[in-house]
């Protein structure tokens, strides 16, 4: 066994001496901070690579604790960009905001929300406001309709996480519901009750935004059940007419009708009364006592996970758009009709 001492690990001070800059400049450059010119950041990262510098995760964790120690607000501020003011309440966006705000407060971060509709009208005002408030992390809320925000800001200045596939750009990290697994869970529960023919009705826009995950899960279950002749009913902008619904129903005779919202199910039953005798289920609900069997997508957990991911990006000094975006998927829970969800014990 060798008694030779391990080679000294290069430090940021070593990088600073080799690059001819201050340790603070190295620290900011390695965190990709916008206050350092990009050319300087690139040069310092190259010097660090040449020396074999690697950040020490233990030191990084200790530094983060020092930044937060005893203070309610850290020097990391983040905001939620949302289509409308993200007021607390039982809306999908509102619940994302609640989960994000709670997680931010627990981590000691400042949290704000900004209306993106106004930002589109006054992008320069948005930029000035974010810079003046010291915002470094941005959560992008779901957009209705889907939109590309690539030109809205200089994204290289921020750590960014989207919470929906409806954010068509920029291509950044995402935290989203696990829609394939959720639809699979719903369909399997219907199978367990003896229903084998699962009929999906879905807006084509939603089908595309979810990457056809809902349709894929339901069709796979039908295939496993030996059902080969049950087509998904899609519609473009207007919902299917009563005649179209009735034709689809009589042709395919589903045991269960599944769609993405209780509102759609209510509308279908109103249009075609015979559907009232068919089991109904929805792939998404935020209702604490839903009328139909449903999947609770846990939007609070989506918001909280988005903040946690931003915190990791912040600690690593990762700003701007990633070369390889990551997606974190949050599992939903099955929610029987008319029953309140069980509250989980605090951990």
Secondary structure as a PSIPRED ss2 file (coil, helix, strand):
# PSIPRED VFORMAT (PSIPRED V4.0)

   1 X C   1.000  0.000  0.000
   2 X C   1.000  0.000  0.000
   3 X C   1.000  0.000  0.000
   4 X C   1.000  0.000  0.000
   5 X C   1.000  0.000  0.000
   6 X C   1.000  0.000  0.000
   7 X C   1.000  0.000  0.000
   8 X C   1.000  0.000  0.000
   9 X C   1.000  0.000  0.000
  10 X C   1.000  0.000  0.000
  11 X C   1.000  0.000  0.000
  12 X H   0.000  1.000  0.000
  13 X H   0.000  1.000  0.000
  14 X H   0.000  1.000  0.000
  15 X H   0.000  1.000  0.000
  16 X H   0.000  1.000  0.000
  17 X H   0.000  1.000  0.000
  18 X H   0.000  1.000  0.000
  19 X H   0.000  1.000  0.000
  20 X C   1.000  0.000  0.000
  21 X C   1.000  0.000  0.000
  22 X C   1.000  0.000  0.000
  23 X H   0.000  1.000  0.000
  24 X H   0.000  1.000  0.000
  25 X H   0.000  1.000  0.000
  26 X H   0.000  1.000  0.000
  27 X H   0.000  1.000  0.000
  28 X H   0.000  1.000  0.000
  29 X H   0.000  1.000  0.000
  30 X H   0.000  1.000  0.000
  31 X C   1.000  0.000  0.000
  32 X C   1.000  0.000  0.000
  33 X C   1.000  0.000  0.000
  34 X C   1.000  0.000  0.000
  35 X C   1.000  0.000  0.000
  36 X C   1.000  0.000  0.000
  37 X C   1.000  0.000  0.000
  38 X H   0.000  1.000  0.000
  39 X H   0.000  1.000  0.000
  40 X H   0.000  1.000  0.000
  41 X H   0.000  1.000  0.000
  42 X H   0.000  1.000  0.000
  43 X H   0.000  1.000  0.000
  44 X H   0.000  1.000  0.000
  45 X H   0.000  1.000  0.000
  46 X H   0.000  1.000  0.000
  47 X H   0.000  1.000  0.000
  48 X H   0.000  1.000  0.000
  49 X H   0.000  1.000  0.000
  50 X H   0.000  1.000  0.000
  51 X H   0.000  1.000  0.000
  52 X C   1.000  0.000  0.000
  53 X C   1.000  0.000  0.000
  54 X C   1.000  0.000  0.000
  55 X C   1.000  0.000  0.000
  56 X C   1.000  0.000  0.000
  57 X H   0.000  1.000  0.000
  58 X H   0.000  1.000  0.000
  59 X H   0.000  1.000  0.000
  60 X H   0.000  1.000  0.000
  61 X H   0.000  1.000  0.000
  62 X H   0.000  1.000  0.000
  63 X H   0.000  1.000  0.000
  64 X H   0.000  1.000  0.000
  65 X H   0.000  1.000  0.000
  66 X H   0.000  1.000  0.000
  67 X H   0.000  1.000  0.000
  68 X H   0.000  1.000  0.000
  69 X C   1.000  0.000  0.000
  70 X C   1.000  0.000  0.000
  71 X C   1.000  0.000  0.000
  72 X C   1.000  0.000  0.000
  73 X C   1.000  0.000  0.000
  74 X C   1.000  0.000  0.000
  75 X C   1.000  0.000  0.000
  76 X C   1.000  0.000  0.000
  77 X E   0.000  0.000  1.000
  78 X E   0.000  0.000  1.000
  79 X E   0.000  0.000  1.000
  80 X E   0.000  0.000  1.000
  81 X E   0.000  0.000  1.000
  82 X E   0.000  0.000  1.000
  83 X C   1.000  0.000  0.000
  84 X C   1.000  0.000  0.000
  85 X C   1.000  0.000  0.000
  86 X C   1.000  0.000  0.000
  87 X C   1.000  0.000  0.000
  88 X C   1.000  0.000  0.000
  89 X C   1.000  0.000  0.000
  90 X C   1.000  0.000  0.000
  91 X C   1.000  0.000  0.000
  92 X H   0.000  1.000  0.000
  93 X H   0.000  1.000  0.000
  94 X H   0.000  1.000  0.000
  95 X H   0.000  1.000  0.000
  96 X H   0.000  1.000  0.000
  97 X H   0.000  1.000  0.000
  98 X H   0.000  1.000  0.000
  99 X H   0.000  1.000  0.000
 100 X H   0.000  1.000  0.000
 101 X H   0.000  1.000  0.000
 102 X H   0.000  1.000  0.000
 103 X H   0.000  1.000  0.000
 104 X H   0.000  1.000  0.000
 105 X H   0.000  1.000  0.000
 106 X H   0.000  1.000  0.000
 107 X H   0.000  1.000  0.000
 108 X C   1.000  0.000  0.000
 109 X C   1.000  0.000  0.000
 110 X E   0.000  0.000  1.000
 111 X E   0.000  0.000  1.000
 112 X E   0.000  0.000  1.000
 113 X E   0.000  0.000  1.000
 114 X E   0.000  0.000  1.000
 115 X E   0.000  0.000  1.000
 116 X H   0.000  1.000  0.000
 117 X H   0.000  1.000  0.000
 118 X H   0.000  1.000  0.000
 119 X H   0.000  1.000  0.000
 120 X H   0.000  1.000  0.000
 121 X H   0.000  1.000  0.000
 122 X C   1.000  0.000  0.000
 123 X H   0.000  1.000  0.000
 124 X H   0.000  1.000  0.000
 125 X H   0.000  1.000  0.000
 126 X H   0.000  1.000  0.000
 127 X H   0.000  1.000  0.000
 128 X H   0.000  1.000  0.000
 129 X H   0.000  1.000  0.000
 130 X H   0.000  1.000  0.000
 131 X H   0.000  1.000  0.000
 132 X H   0.000  1.000  0.000
 133 X C   1.000  0.000  0.000
 134 X C   1.000  0.000  0.000
 135 X E   0.000  0.000  1.000
 136 X E   0.000  0.000  1.000
 137 X E   0.000  0.000  1.000
 138 X E   0.000  0.000  1.000
 139 X E   0.000  0.000  1.000
 140 X E   0.000  0.000  1.000
 141 X C   1.000  0.000  0.000
 142 X C   1.000  0.000  0.000
 143 X C   1.000  0.000  0.000
 144 X C   1.000  0.000  0.000
 145 X C   1.000  0.000  0.000
 146 X C   1.000  0.000  0.000
 147 X E   0.000  0.000  1.000
 148 X E   0.000  0.000  1.000
 149 X C   1.000  0.000  0.000
 150 X C   1.000  0.000  0.000
 151 X C   1.000  0.000  0.000
 152 X C   1.000  0.000  0.000
 153 X C   1.000  0.000  0.000
 154 X C   1.000  0.000  0.000
 155 X H   0.000  1.000  0.000
 156 X H   0.000  1.000  0.000
 157 X H   0.000  1.000  0.000
 158 X C   1.000  0.000  0.000
 159 X E   0.000  0.000  1.000
 160 X E   0.000  0.000  1.000
 161 X E   0.000  0.000  1.000
 162 X E   0.000  0.000  1.000
 163 X C   1.000  0.000  0.000
 164 X C   1.000  0.000  0.000
 165 X C   1.000  0.000  0.000
 166 X C   1.000  0.000  0.000
 167 X E   0.000  0.000  1.000
 168 X E   0.000  0.000  1.000
 169 X E   0.000  0.000  1.000
 170 X C   1.000  0.000  0.000
 171 X C   1.000  0.000  0.000
 172 X C   1.000  0.000  0.000
 173 X E   0.000  0.000  1.000
 174 X E   0.000  0.000  1.000
 175 X E   0.000  0.000  1.000
 176 X E   0.000  0.000  1.000
 177 X E   0.000  0.000  1.000
 178 X C   1.000  0.000  0.000
 179 X H   0.000  1.000  0.000
 180 X H   0.000  1.000  0.000
 181 X H   0.000  1.000  0.000
 182 X H   0.000  1.000  0.000
 183 X H   0.000  1.000  0.000
 184 X H   0.000  1.000  0.000
 185 X H   0.000  1.000  0.000
 186 X H   0.000  1.000  0.000
 187 X H   0.000  1.000  0.000
 188 X H   0.000  1.000  0.000
 189 X H   0.000  1.000  0.000
 190 X H   0.000  1.000  0.000
 191 X H   0.000  1.000  0.000
 192 X H   0.000  1.000  0.000
 193 X C   1.000  0.000  0.000
 194 X C   1.000  0.000  0.000
 195 X C   1.000  0.000  0.000
 196 X C   1.000  0.000  0.000
 197 X C   1.000  0.000  0.000
 198 X E   0.000  0.000  1.000
 199 X E   0.000  0.000  1.000
 200 X E   0.000  0.000  1.000
 201 X E   0.000  0.000  1.000
 202 X E   0.000  0.000  1.000
 203 X E   0.000  0.000  1.000
 204 X H   0.000  1.000  0.000
 205 X H   0.000  1.000  0.000
 206 X H   0.000  1.000  0.000
 207 X H   0.000  1.000  0.000
 208 X H   0.000  1.000  0.000
 209 X H   0.000  1.000  0.000
 210 X C   1.000  0.000  0.000
 211 X C   1.000  0.000  0.000
 212 X C   1.000  0.000  0.000
 213 X H   0.000  1.000  0.000
 214 X H   0.000  1.000  0.000
 215 X H   0.000  1.000  0.000
 216 X H   0.000  1.000  0.000
 217 X H   0.000  1.000  0.000
 218 X H   0.000  1.000  0.000
 219 X H   0.000  1.000  0.000
 220 X H   0.000  1.000  0.000
 221 X H   0.000  1.000  0.000
 222 X H   0.000  1.000  0.000
 223 X H   0.000  1.000  0.000
 224 X H   0.000  1.000  0.000
 225 X C   1.000  0.000  0.000
 226 X C   1.000  0.000  0.000
 227 X C   1.000  0.000  0.000
 228 X C   1.000  0.000  0.000
 229 X C   1.000  0.000  0.000
 230 X C   1.000  0.000  0.000
 231 X C   1.000  0.000  0.000
 232 X C   1.000  0.000  0.000
 233 X E   0.000  0.000  1.000
 234 X E   0.000  0.000  1.000
 235 X E   0.000  0.000  1.000
 236 X C   1.000  0.000  0.000
 237 X C   1.000  0.000  0.000
 238 X C   1.000  0.000  0.000
 239 X C   1.000  0.000  0.000
 240 X C   1.000  0.000  0.000
 241 X C   1.000  0.000  0.000
 242 X H   0.000  1.000  0.000
 243 X H   0.000  1.000  0.000
 244 X H   0.000  1.000  0.000
 245 X H   0.000  1.000  0.000
 246 X H   0.000  1.000  0.000
 247 X H   0.000  1.000  0.000
 248 X H   0.000  1.000  0.000
 249 X H   0.000  1.000  0.000
 250 X H   0.000  1.000  0.000
 251 X H   0.000  1.000  0.000
 252 X H   0.000  1.000  0.000
 253 X C   1.000  0.000  0.000
 254 X C   1.000  0.000  0.000
 255 X C   1.000  0.000  0.000
 256 X E   0.000  0.000  1.000
 257 X E   0.000  0.000  1.000
 258 X E   0.000  0.000  1.000
 259 X E   0.000  0.000  1.000
 260 X C   1.000  0.000  0.000
 261 X C   1.000  0.000  0.000
 262 X H   0.000  1.000  0.000
 263 X H   0.000  1.000  0.000
 264 X H   0.000  1.000  0.000
 265 X H   0.000  1.000  0.000
 266 X H   0.000  1.000  0.000
 267 X H   0.000  1.000  0.000
 268 X H   0.000  1.000  0.000
 269 X H   0.000  1.000  0.000
 270 X H   0.000  1.000  0.000
 271 X H   0.000  1.000  0.000
 272 X C   1.000  0.000  0.000
 273 X H   0.000  1.000  0.000
 274 X H   0.000  1.000  0.000
 275 X H   0.000  1.000  0.000
 276 X H   0.000  1.000  0.000
 277 X H   0.000  1.000  0.000
 278 X C   1.000  0.000  0.000
 279 X E   0.000  0.000  1.000
 280 X E   0.000  0.000  1.000
 281 X E   0.000  0.000  1.000
 282 X E   0.000  0.000  1.000
 283 X E   0.000  0.000  1.000
 284 X E   0.000  0.000  1.000
 285 X E   0.000  0.000  1.000
 286 X C   1.000  0.000  0.000
 287 X C   1.000  0.000  0.000
 288 X C   1.000  0.000  0.000
 289 X C   1.000  0.000  0.000
 290 X C   1.000  0.000  0.000
 291 X C   1.000  0.000  0.000
 292 X C   1.000  0.000  0.000
 293 X E   0.000  0.000  1.000
 294 X E   0.000  0.000  1.000
 295 X E   0.000  0.000  1.000
 296 X E   0.000  0.000  1.000
 297 X C   1.000  0.000  0.000
 298 X C   1.000  0.000  0.000
 299 X H   0.000  1.000  0.000
 300 X H   0.000  1.000  0.000
 301 X H   0.000  1.000  0.000
 302 X H   0.000  1.000  0.000
 303 X H   0.000  1.000  0.000
 304 X H   0.000  1.000  0.000
 305 X H   0.000  1.000  0.000
 306 X H   0.000  1.000  0.000
 307 X H   0.000  1.000  0.000
 308 X H   0.000  1.000  0.000
 309 X H   0.000  1.000  0.000
 310 X H   0.000  1.000  0.000
 311 X H   0.000  1.000  0.000
 312 X H   0.000  1.000  0.000
 313 X H   0.000  1.000  0.000
 314 X H   0.000  1.000  0.000
 315 X H   0.000  1.000  0.000
 316 X H   0.000  1.000  0.000
 317 X C   1.000  0.000  0.000
 318 X C   1.000  0.000  0.000
 319 X C   1.000  0.000  0.000
 320 X C   1.000  0.000  0.000
 321 X C   1.000  0.000  0.000
 322 X C   1.000  0.000  0.000
 323 X C   1.000  0.000  0.000
 324 X C   1.000  0.000  0.000
 325 X C   1.000  0.000  0.000
 326 X C   1.000  0.000  0.000
 327 X E   0.000  0.000  1.000
 328 X E   0.000  0.000  1.000
 329 X E   0.000  0.000  1.000
 330 X E   0.000  0.000  1.000
 331 X C   1.000  0.000  0.000
 332 X C   1.000  0.000  0.000
 333 X E   0.000  0.000  1.000
 334 X E   0.000  0.000  1.000
 335 X E   0.000  0.000  1.000
 336 X C   1.000  0.000  0.000
 337 X C   1.000  0.000  0.000
 338 X C   1.000  0.000  0.000
 339 X C   1.000  0.000  0.000
 340 X C   1.000  0.000  0.000
 341 X C   1.000  0.000  0.000
 342 X C   1.000  0.000  0.000
 343 X C   1.000  0.000  0.000
 344 X C   1.000  0.000  0.000
 345 X C   1.000  0.000  0.000
 346 X C   1.000  0.000  0.000
 347 X C   1.000  0.000  0.000
